[in-house]
Amino acid sequence: MARLVVLVLALVHLAFGLVTLQRRAPPAFFDPRPNGGSMLDRLVNGFGEPLNVIISALSSPSVLTDDGILNYARSIGFSTECLGIHLGDAQAANLGDGNGWVNQTVELRQDFNDPLLGTCLESLIGGNHFRVFRQNGALANSGALFLAVSFEENVTKGHTTSANGYDLGRDAFVNLALQGSSFGGVTYKTTAQNFTDLLAPGSDGIDDGIATDGRIVLLTVTII
């Protein structure tokens, strides 16, 4: 009987330990809204663009660094801006992490398979691009990267967002990511999960009055 009691207690202790570990598992990201954040970034005109792709904090750690997200972006056809020249105002995001509204970490553009000069072509004819924001404040220090992805028009149209450009840009980005990719000797595998409860569908608060379906895609990027 004593041995049975010891065995039962051991099993209970093990089960409790597993539950505790599950509860303490690091999050893929924190929802910005409970701490006053938003799933829209903010332009100087007061409107915003949807943060429609999130790179999970459970991705390989190096992917979440500045150099890491740039290398990953290059692996799926994006690169730094043409000759390092940035046109237009930076956008800011409040990710509910206690940092308030913080300007984008970087903006990357479609490079048409030329990481050196391809983004110059995107600046002229338009294409896909995205802005990166990092969730790393004391209130929600996940390390996840929130991306505002969208298709934009050519330079003669002032790089305005294309019709349905937020959903189209997101879907194009995700489709490229899910194919698997490599750059600079690093190979990536990416999985996706959809969220439909982070952003309401429609155009409320969104720049240019362009509606979105409200779907946010969480990508987990693993170096293999």
N, C-alpha and C positions, 0 to 999 in steps of 0.2 A: 504494500500500500504506500509506504514512504517513497519507494522508487517511482511509483505512478504519479504521486503528487509532485515530486521533483521534475519529472518529465513534463507534466502539464504546465507547471510554472515556467519551465524553460521555453516551451512552445509559445506560451502567452508573451513572454519577454521578447522572443524572436519576432512575433507578429507585431508587437508594439513598436519594436525597433524599425521594422520595415515600413510601417505606417508613418513613423516619424521621418524616415529618410525620404519617403514620397512627399511629405508635406514640405520638406526643406529643399526639394529639387529646385534648381534655379529656373526662373521663368524665361520663356523665349523673348518676352517683352512685357512691359507694363502698359496697360491702357492709360493714355495720357489724361483722359477726361476727369477721373475722380479728384485729381490734384489741380484742376483748373486749366489743364492743357487742351489741345484740340487736334483732331485728325485732319485739319486744314492748316497749311502754312499761311503766312501773311505777306502780302505785297504792300507797297507804299500806299496804294489806293484803298487799303483796308479790307479788300477781298483776299481770297486764298485759293490755293491749289490743293487737291486731295493728296494726302500721304498714302498712296495707294499700293505701295510695296514695302514690306518690312524684311530686312535681313535679320534672321533670328539670332539672338544671343547664344543659342546652342550650336551655332555654326563653328567651324574650326576657328580658334581664337585669332589667328593671323589674318583671316578674312576681314575681321572687324576693325583692323587698323587702317590708317589713311593709305599706306602703301598697299595694303592687302585688298581694299575695296577697289583701288585703281587697277591692280593687276587682274582682279576678277572681272571688272568692267571691260578691260581690254580683251579678255577671253571671250566675251559675248558681243564684241563689236562696238564698244564705246571707248572714248579717250578724252584727254584734256582738251581744253578749248583751243581754237585756232591760234597758233603762235603764242599761246599763253595770254591772249587778249580777251578780257571779259567785257561784254557789252550788256548794258542794262543793270538794274539795281539787284542787289542780293536780296533774297527772301529769308524770312525768319520763321522759326517754329517753336512752339511751346509744347514740349513733350511730357509735361506734368512731372518733371523730375526735380523741380525746385530751382532750375536755372533760369526760368522765365523764357522770354523770347530771345532766341539765339540765332544768329545768321548761319546760313548754310555752310557746311564744312567744305564742300566742293561742288561744282557743277560739271557734269560730263556729257558729251554729245556723241551721237552716232558717228562712226568713223569710216563707214563704207569700206571696211577691210584694209584701211591704211592708218595705223595708229599714229603716224607722224603728222600727216597733212589732211587726212580724211575729214576731220572736223571742220576744216575750212570750207569744204564742200557743203557740209550740213548747215553752216552759217549762211551760205548763199541760197541753197535750194530748200532748206528746211529738212525736218526729219525728227527722229526720236531723241530725247534728252532727259536727264534726271538730275535732281538736286539731292544731296545727302545731309541728313541731320542725325546726330548721335545722342542717344538717351543715356546720360551718364551723371546726372545730378544726384545729390544725397537722398532725395525722396524716392527715386526710382532708378537706381543705378544698374540697369540691365546690360548696358553696352550694345544693345540692338541698334541697327541703323534704319532710320525711317527715310524712305525715298519718295519724292514727288516726281512721278514719271509722266511725260506727255509728249505727243506729237505737236510740232510747231510749224507754222508757215514760213515761207522764204523771207529774205531780208527786205524785199519790196513791200511786204505786208507787215513789217515791223515785228516779225517773229511771234505774232499772235498765235494762240492755241488753235489747232485745227478743229474742225467740227468733230465732236465726239472724241477729241484728242486725248482726254485723260484715260478713258477706258481703252482706246486703241493703243496708246503708248504703254500702258500697263500690260496688256495682253501680249504685245510684241516682245516686251522685255522678258516676261515670264516664259514665253514659248522658246526664246533663245536659251534662257537659263536651263530649262528642263532637258534640253538636248545633250547636256554635258559639254564641257569646254576645257580648253587649256591655253595657257600663255606663259611665256617666260620660264618654261620648265615646270610649271605647276598645273596639275590636272584637278578639275572640280566635278563633283557630283552634287546636283541640286534637287531637292524635293519641295513640294508646295502644299500649302493648306489654305483654304479660303475662309475668310471671316465676313459675315454680312451684318454684324451687330455693332460695328465700330463707327460707321458713317452712314447717315441716312441717305437713301437715293434722292436724286434731284439736283437742283442748282442753287439751293439756298447758301449764300455766302461765298459761292465759287466764282472766280474771276471769269469775265466775259459771259457769264450766265450760261455756261456750258454744263449740262447735266451729266451726272455720273450714275452708274448703277449701284454705287455704294459698296461694291465688293473690294475688300482689301486682301492681298495675297501675301502670306508669310512664306518666305523662302529660307530653307536651311541648307547652307552651303558647306559641303565637306570636302576637304582636300584629300585626294586618294593617291 
